[in-house]
Amino acid sequence: MGMEQANSLRFKFDVSAYRLLGRELITDRITALFELVKNCYDANAEVVTIDFININPLTKDSKIVIRDNGIGMTFEDIRDKWMVIGTSSKRRNSKSPAPYNRKVAGKKGVGRFAVDKLGDRLLLKTKKKHSNTVICLETDWSFYAREEHQQLELDFDGNQKLFTDVDNLYWFQELNDNSQGTTLEISGINDVWSEKDLQRATKELSKLIRPNLIQRYPFDVYINAPQYPSYVNKKIESNVIEHATLSIELGYDIDNQKQEILSIIDGELTKILVPIRPCGLIGFTLYYYDQKAKAKFNKLTDDRVDGIKVYRDGLIATPFAEYADRRDGQKDLFGIDKRRWSGFFDKLSSRDLLGWVDIAEDRNPEIIDATNRQDFVDNDAWRELKFFVIEQIQKIEEYLKLRKNQTREKTKSEFNSASNDIGIIRQEINRLIQSSQSEENKKQLEDVSKKLSKAQASVNKGLSDFQRLEDEKKQQENLLFSLVSLQTYAAMLSHITRTSIGRIKRQAEYISKWIFSSEKNQICQKYGKYIFKEMNNLDRAVDFMLKYAKDDQCFTEINVKEALDNIFYNIYADEFARRGIHALLELNKELTIIYNLKAFEDIFDNLISNSLKALKNIEGEKIIKCSGIVEKNQLVIFFSDNGVGIKEEDKFRIFDVFYTTTADFGGAGLGLFIVKSRLESMQGSIEVIDNELKPTGVTFKIVLPFKK
């Protein structure tokens, strides 16, 4: 059959495109204002004024007028840029004209449709410096709406007017002065603007420019609403950030492609450098406010501590419309408040934190605004950025908990010191009583001794009450921690189960469809193996949950050395011998802890299982080593192997569920998650430290308190 001559078709825009790109895409009035003010910033404006005229109640004379003193537009700019949907002009030229050279914010080419969210009609007036002509362009969105409605009512049989067929009137006016800039006069206002709405707009627009950003040229925004006396030519200003309990600023080494993160070293919150993450290099500034600091901040700023923002090249990125009257309704951009637990009682929320993430187009090209300006595109870079933010918050939580414990210990120590000091003074007074020759002095000294005795009794009672309250609080924390941990495990089990079932379902469906096709036998066999692997994952996850459910029912005294001897030299002895692994266990003391034996064995079963996978393809001597020391009231165990090791960039996520570096050897990403979960449920911890078996391998530091 011969090929007929090919023809072509072009996409067309239905007249409803105005609505899809306007009010249905820009879903919030404040976001619409942001989009239009951003255009002023890109146009090198130094001053922007937003006039709200007769906006409560609405009348035929109601208007919103946005004026700037930017560079203005030529007729060609209007025809080839403003009137072109998705224009690439700002993507081609990522900086505004000299000498400002601002990184332009609007690059999607649809921001001008934000006008439709504010009102039905737009009159644009623009003038270039040294020009005697003002160019005027009128767009009537209500005409598009009427046309769309008419087309829905009548059958045009494919001959209806398209979005690009609608005429927008323009004309020229003469103006002989040296002014420049653009004015957007919006009428047919859609919604009433109350004083509360203007308050919200002011607060959100105050976050447009990153705090502490040093600008060569000013960018001042004014709101003028004559109906409200407090909003007559009101300048929008950023709040001065001060009075924080703790402030953190993280940077990066761009030459060596290293990122600063937080770490706790010797009890102090410290910055360390790690390899660049998939999200790119990040600047991160964070302020923590305790209750006292928050009260002071609220009083001085008439604002609230409201979480972390994202700024790209100094200008706020999405979401713009974060503010909500009710805190529960505010967007939790990084999932800070959605974490089920992080020490539970010591968890910080977005109400305790104020700060910003500083990204840039050249450093973080994969972090992309969603078109509706309310979120980011969900990709690896954005997920990694969220992980980065949560990781730093967790370190702050850990540090604050450490400080709190130190304060408690200091308080108890001061109680004891006060009691001892009073006792010493009483002894000295009693010695003076015995040596005194004056009966009057003896009587006075005896009175002082009695008062000191009462004071000492009060101090001792205070110390006893303090200890009792501490014990009661600890019992309550343990109970609630167990409940929240169980909730977390149940949620994670559901996630594991759902993921595995989804894979099994798809693969089983494929096998059932193609099992009788000889061409697909090889794939069917491969999927059969996958199903077997996923069933093992499910079995392991359910087994973990069942074990956890029984953990609190059978606590017993565990001789650590005997338990580890049994694991290394009994349970795994044959496996070590078969694989040629030299197992070293170095525990010299007979140490006893009170834990669930099965949970304790489960920790080391998973660690050994991981080591076996990591050692599988290692040439030469293969070593698994376990040693332990006592530090104060806790047992510290070091577990090492000289396998393939863990990449530097993976060290901070190896405890995440489903994250594995041994997938080729059957790793499912559950083992280290289970280990960490086990230890945290027992108020212990695990971390990766410098490997003791050079040059390859890994060392885990496990901390278990003797007292539960």
ZIRATA-V393353 format. One record per residue. N is the residue number from 0. RES is the residue in three letters. SS is DSSP state (hx for helix, st for strand, lp for the rest). Layout:
BEGIN
N;RES;SS
N;RES;SS
END
This chain:
BEGIN
0;MET;lp
1;GLY;lp
2;MET;lp
3;GLU;lp
4;GLN;lp
5;ALA;lp
6;ASN;lp
7;SER;lp
8;LEU;lp
9;ARG;lp
10;PHE;lp
11;LYS;lp
12;PHE;lp
13;ASP;lp
14;VAL;lp
15;SER;lp
16;ALA;hx
17;TYR;hx
18;ARG;hx
19;LEU;hx
20;LEU;hx
21;GLY;lp
22;ARG;lp
23;GLU;lp
24;LEU;lp
25;ILE;lp
26;THR;lp
27;ASP;lp
28;ARG;hx
29;ILE;hx
30;THR;hx
31;ALA;hx
32;LEU;hx
33;PHE;hx
34;GLU;hx
35;LEU;hx
36;VAL;hx
37;LYS;hx
38;ASN;hx
39;CYS;hx
40;TYR;hx
41;ASP;hx
42;ALA;lp
43;ASN;lp
44;ALA;lp
45;GLU;lp
46;VAL;st
47;VAL;st
48;THR;st
49;ILE;st
50;ASP;st
51;PHE;st
52;ILE;st
53;ASN;st
54;ILE;st
55;ASN;lp
56;PRO;lp
57;LEU;st
58;THR;st
59;LYS;st
60;ASP;st
61;SER;st
62;LYS;st
63;ILE;st
64;VAL;st
65;ILE;st
66;ARG;st
67;ASP;st
68;ASN;lp
69;GLY;lp
70;ILE;lp
71;GLY;lp
72;MET;lp
73;THR;lp
74;PHE;hx
75;GLU;hx
76;ASP;hx
77;ILE;hx
78;ARG;hx
79;ASP;hx
80;LYS;hx
81;TRP;hx
82;MET;lp
83;VAL;lp
84;ILE;lp
85;GLY;lp
86;THR;lp
87;SER;lp
88;SER;hx
89;LYS;hx
90;ARG;hx
91;ARG;hx
92;ASN;lp
93;SER;lp
94;LYS;st
95;SER;lp
96;PRO;lp
97;ALA;lp
98;PRO;lp
99;TYR;lp
100;ASN;lp
101;ARG;lp
102;LYS;st
103;VAL;lp
104;ALA;lp
105;GLY;lp
106;LYS;lp
107;LYS;lp
108;GLY;lp
109;VAL;lp
110;GLY;hx
111;ARG;hx
112;PHE;hx
113;ALA;hx
114;VAL;hx
115;ASP;hx
116;LYS;hx
117;LEU;hx
118;GLY;st
119;ASP;st
120;ARG;st
121;LEU;st
122;LEU;st
123;LEU;st
124;LYS;st
125;THR;st
126;LYS;st
127;LYS;lp
128;LYS;lp
129;HIS;lp
130;SER;lp
131;ASN;lp
132;THR;st
133;VAL;st
134;ILE;st
135;CYS;st
136;LEU;st
137;GLU;st
138;THR;st
139;ASP;st
140;TRP;hx
141;SER;hx
142;PHE;hx
143;TYR;hx
144;ALA;hx
145;ARG;hx
146;GLU;hx
147;GLU;hx
148;HIS;hx
149;GLN;hx
150;GLN;hx
151;LEU;hx
152;GLU;hx
153;LEU;lp
154;ASP;lp
155;PHE;lp
156;ASP;lp
157;GLY;lp
158;ASN;lp
159;GLN;lp
160;LYS;lp
161;LEU;lp
162;PHE;hx
163;THR;hx
164;ASP;hx
165;VAL;lp
166;ASP;lp
167;ASN;lp
168;LEU;lp
169;TYR;st
170;TRP;st
171;PHE;st
172;GLN;st
173;GLU;st
174;LEU;lp
175;ASN;lp
176;ASP;lp
177;ASN;lp
178;SER;lp
179;GLN;lp
180;GLY;st
181;THR;st
182;THR;st
183;LEU;st
184;GLU;st
185;ILE;st
186;SER;st
187;GLY;st
188;ILE;st
189;ASN;lp
190;ASP;lp
191;VAL;lp
192;TRP;lp
193;SER;lp
194;GLU;hx
195;LYS;hx
196;ASP;hx
197;LEU;hx
198;GLN;hx
199;ARG;hx
200;ALA;hx
201;THR;hx
202;LYS;hx
203;GLU;hx
204;LEU;hx
205;SER;lp
206;LYS;lp
207;LEU;lp
208;ILE;st
209;ARG;lp
210;PRO;lp
211;ASN;lp
212;LEU;lp
213;ILE;lp
214;GLN;lp
215;ARG;lp
216;TYR;lp
217;PRO;lp
218;PHE;lp
219;ASP;st
220;VAL;st
221;TYR;st
222;ILE;st
223;ASN;st
224;ALA;lp
225;PRO;lp
226;GLN;lp
227;TYR;lp
228;PRO;hx
229;SER;hx
230;TYR;hx
231;VAL;lp
232;ASN;lp
233;LYS;st
234;LYS;st
235;ILE;lp
236;GLU;lp
237;SER;lp
238;ASN;lp
239;VAL;lp
240;ILE;lp
241;GLU;lp
242;HIS;lp
243;ALA;lp
244;THR;lp
245;LEU;st
246;SER;st
247;ILE;st
248;GLU;st
249;LEU;st
250;GLY;lp
251;TYR;st
252;ASP;st
253;ILE;lp
254;ASP;lp
255;ASN;lp
256;GLN;lp
257;LYS;st
258;GLN;st
259;GLU;st
260;ILE;st
261;LEU;st
262;SER;st
263;ILE;st
264;ILE;st
265;ASP;lp
266;GLY;lp
267;GLU;st
268;LEU;st
269;THR;st
270;LYS;st
271;ILE;st
272;LEU;st
273;VAL;st
274;PRO;st
275;ILE;lp
276;ARG;lp
277;PRO;lp
278;CYS;lp
279;GLY;lp
280;LEU;lp
281;ILE;lp
282;GLY;st
283;PHE;st
284;THR;st
285;LEU;st
286;TYR;st
287;TYR;st
288;TYR;lp
289;ASP;lp
290;GLN;hx
291;LYS;hx
292;ALA;hx
293;LYS;hx
294;ALA;hx
295;LYS;hx
296;PHE;hx
297;ASN;hx
298;LYS;hx
299;LEU;hx
300;THR;hx
301;ASP;lp
302;ASP;lp
303;ARG;lp
304;VAL;lp
305;ASP;lp
306;GLY;st
307;ILE;st
308;LYS;st
309;VAL;st
310;TYR;st
311;ARG;st
312;ASP;lp
313;GLY;lp
314;LEU;st
315;ILE;st
316;ALA;lp
317;THR;lp
318;PRO;lp
319;PHE;lp
320;ALA;lp
321;GLU;lp
322;TYR;lp
323;ALA;lp
324;ASP;lp
325;ARG;lp
326;ARG;hx
327;ASP;hx
328;GLY;hx
329;GLN;lp
330;LYS;lp
331;ASP;lp
332;LEU;lp
333;PHE;lp
334;GLY;lp
335;ILE;lp
336;ASP;lp
337;LYS;lp
338;ARG;lp
339;ARG;lp
340;TRP;lp
341;SER;lp
342;GLY;lp
343;PHE;hx
344;PHE;hx
345;ASP;hx
346;LYS;lp
347;LEU;lp
348;SER;lp
349;SER;lp
350;ARG;lp
351;ASP;lp
352;LEU;st
353;LEU;st
354;GLY;st
355;TRP;st
356;VAL;st
357;ASP;st
358;ILE;st
359;ALA;lp
360;GLU;lp
361;ASP;lp
362;ARG;lp
363;ASN;lp
364;PRO;lp
365;GLU;lp
366;ILE;lp
367;ILE;lp
368;ASP;st
369;ALA;lp
370;THR;lp
371;ASN;lp
372;ARG;lp
373;GLN;lp
374;ASP;lp
375;PHE;st
376;VAL;lp
377;ASP;lp
378;ASN;lp
379;ASP;hx
380;ALA;hx
381;TRP;hx
382;ARG;hx
383;GLU;hx
384;LEU;hx
385;LYS;hx
386;PHE;hx
387;PHE;hx
388;VAL;hx
389;ILE;hx
390;GLU;hx
391;GLN;hx
392;ILE;hx
393;GLN;hx
394;LYS;hx
395;ILE;hx
396;GLU;hx
397;GLU;hx
398;TYR;hx
399;LEU;hx
400;LYS;hx
401;LEU;hx
402;ARG;hx
403;LYS;hx
404;ASN;hx
405;GLN;hx
406;THR;hx
407;ARG;hx
408;GLU;hx
409;LYS;hx
410;THR;hx
411;LYS;hx
412;SER;hx
413;GLU;hx
414;PHE;hx
415;ASN;hx
416;SER;hx
417;ALA;hx
418;SER;hx
419;ASN;hx
420;ASP;hx
421;ILE;hx
422;GLY;hx
423;ILE;hx
424;ILE;hx
425;ARG;hx
426;GLN;hx
427;GLU;hx
428;ILE;hx
429;ASN;hx
430;ARG;hx
431;LEU;hx
432;ILE;hx
433;GLN;hx
434;SER;hx
435;SER;lp
436;GLN;lp
437;SER;lp
438;GLU;hx
439;GLU;hx
440;ASN;hx
441;LYS;hx
442;LYS;hx
443;GLN;hx
444;LEU;hx
445;GLU;hx
446;ASP;hx
447;VAL;hx
448;SER;hx
449;LYS;hx
450;LYS;hx
451;LEU;hx
452;SER;hx
453;LYS;hx
454;ALA;hx
455;GLN;hx
456;ALA;hx
457;SER;hx
458;VAL;hx
459;ASN;hx
460;LYS;hx
461;GLY;hx
462;LEU;hx
463;SER;hx
464;ASP;hx
465;PHE;hx
466;GLN;hx
467;ARG;hx
468;LEU;hx
469;GLU;hx
470;ASP;hx
471;GLU;hx
472;LYS;hx
473;LYS;hx
474;GLN;hx
475;GLN;hx
476;GLU;hx
477;ASN;hx
478;LEU;hx
479;LEU;hx
480;PHE;hx
481;SER;hx
482;LEU;hx
483;VAL;hx
484;SER;hx
485;LEU;hx
486;GLN;hx
487;THR;hx
488;TYR;hx
489;ALA;hx
490;ALA;hx
491;MET;hx
492;LEU;hx
493;SER;hx
494;HIS;hx
495;ILE;hx
496;THR;hx
497;ARG;hx
498;THR;hx
499;SER;hx
500;ILE;hx
501;GLY;hx
502;ARG;hx
503;ILE;hx
504;LYS;hx
505;ARG;hx
506;GLN;hx
507;ALA;hx
508;GLU;hx
509;TYR;hx
510;ILE;hx
511;SER;hx
512;LYS;hx
513;TRP;hx
514;ILE;lp
515;PHE;lp
516;SER;lp
517;SER;hx
518;GLU;hx
519;LYS;hx
520;ASN;hx
521;GLN;hx
522;ILE;hx
523;CYS;hx
524;GLN;hx
525;LYS;hx
526;TYR;hx
527;GLY;hx
528;LYS;hx
529;TYR;hx
530;ILE;hx
531;PHE;hx
532;LYS;hx
533;GLU;hx
534;MET;hx
535;ASN;hx
536;ASN;hx
537;LEU;hx
538;ASP;hx
539;ARG;hx
540;ALA;hx
541;VAL;hx
542;ASP;hx
543;PHE;hx
544;MET;hx
545;LEU;hx
546;LYS;hx
547;TYR;hx
548;ALA;hx
549;LYS;hx
550;ASP;hx
551;ASP;lp
552;GLN;lp
553;CYS;lp
554;PHE;st
555;THR;st
556;GLU;st
557;ILE;st
558;ASN;st
559;VAL;hx
560;LYS;hx
561;GLU;hx
562;ALA;hx
563;LEU;hx
564;ASP;hx
565;ASN;hx
566;ILE;hx
567;PHE;hx
568;TYR;hx
569;ASN;hx
570;ILE;hx
571;TYR;lp
572;ALA;hx
573;ASP;hx
574;GLU;hx
575;PHE;hx
576;ALA;hx
577;ARG;hx
578;ARG;hx
579;GLY;lp
580;ILE;st
581;HIS;st
582;ALA;st
583;LEU;st
584;LEU;st
585;GLU;st
586;LEU;lp
587;ASN;lp
588;LYS;lp
589;GLU;lp
590;LEU;lp
591;THR;st
592;ILE;st
593;ILE;st
594;TYR;st
595;ASN;st
596;LEU;hx
597;LYS;hx
598;ALA;hx
599;PHE;hx
600;GLU;hx
601;ASP;hx
602;ILE;hx
603;PHE;hx
604;ASP;hx
605;ASN;hx
606;LEU;hx
607;ILE;hx
608;SER;hx
609;ASN;hx
610;SER;hx
611;LEU;hx
612;LYS;hx
613;ALA;hx
614;LEU;lp
615;LYS;lp
616;ASN;lp
617;ILE;lp
618;GLU;lp
619;GLY;lp
620;GLU;lp
621;LYS;st
622;ILE;st
623;ILE;st
624;LYS;st
625;CYS;st
626;SER;st
627;GLY;st
628;ILE;st
629;VAL;st
630;GLU;st
631;LYS;lp
632;ASN;lp
633;GLN;st
634;LEU;st
635;VAL;st
636;ILE;st
637;PHE;st
638;PHE;st
639;SER;st
640;ASP;st
641;ASN;lp
642;GLY;lp
643;VAL;lp
644;GLY;lp
645;ILE;lp
646;LYS;lp
647;GLU;hx
648;GLU;hx
649;ASP;hx
650;LYS;lp
651;PHE;lp
652;ARG;lp
653;ILE;lp
654;PHE;lp
655;ASP;lp
656;VAL;lp
657;PHE;lp
658;TYR;lp
659;THR;lp
660;THR;lp
661;THR;lp
662;ALA;hx
663;ASP;hx
664;PHE;hx
665;GLY;lp
666;GLY;lp
667;ALA;lp
668;GLY;lp
669;LEU;lp
670;GLY;hx
671;LEU;hx
672;PHE;hx
673;ILE;hx
674;VAL;hx
675;LYS;hx
676;SER;hx
677;ARG;hx
678;LEU;hx
679;GLU;hx
680;SER;hx
681;MET;lp
682;GLN;lp
683;GLY;lp
684;SER;st
685;ILE;st
686;GLU;st
687;VAL;st
688;ILE;st
689;ASP;lp
690;ASN;lp
691;GLU;lp
692;LEU;lp
693;LYS;lp
694;PRO;lp
695;THR;lp
696;GLY;lp
697;VAL;st
698;THR;st
699;PHE;st
700;LYS;st
701;ILE;st
702;VAL;st
703;LEU;st
704;PRO;st
705;PHE;lp
706;LYS;lp
707;LYS;lp
END
